[in-house]
Amino acid sequence: MKRSILLFLLLSLGVALPSEGGMFGNPGQSGHPWYFNGREFVPGPGSGAMVVMVRDGYLPVVRTGDDSVPSVTMPDDLGVVAGICYLQVSGGKLANQGGASPSVGHPLEFVGALGMVWHATSDGNGFFVLPLPGGSYDARGTGAPVRVTVTAGKTSLVALRTGKRMVD
């Protein structure tokens, strides 16, 4: 309980969660992997890609290739929005390019119904994790705001495009 309260206080002050190691390792419990395919999050381990391990009632974990799963419980009245900020790399006049590049250190604001604002910043791989009270939020910092719905005890995954680069 004390760890959950401390975690909530740190996050409400804009402290970023580490996405590797630390308090998140707890192999042997079930979690569900989701990977970013360049456009959206899809279930499964991907092919060597980073995954977000999701487990109801626990904070999600960003992982690469190991079997660590969520082990820090969410406070009862909070859910989590987790995702990636990315720059779309596609097309051009001469050749078809595909894929995405992570937007590293990208600042985000999540604005709730009553105008309260929570902040997050993407990590070195473009990922972010932010516990929030249940409700609807406008994610800002990616061009037009994106509407995100958070449910207590659940993780909402979102891919936020921060731009598009045309390559020739």
Protein Blocks (a to p, Z undefined) as FASTA:
>chain_A
ZZmmmmmmmmmnopacdfeghjlbcghiacdddddehjaccedjbjoiacddddehiacd
ddehiacdcfbdcdfkbccdddddddddeejfkbccedddddehiacddddfkopacddd
ddfkopacddddedddddehehpaddddddehiacdddddfbdcddZZ
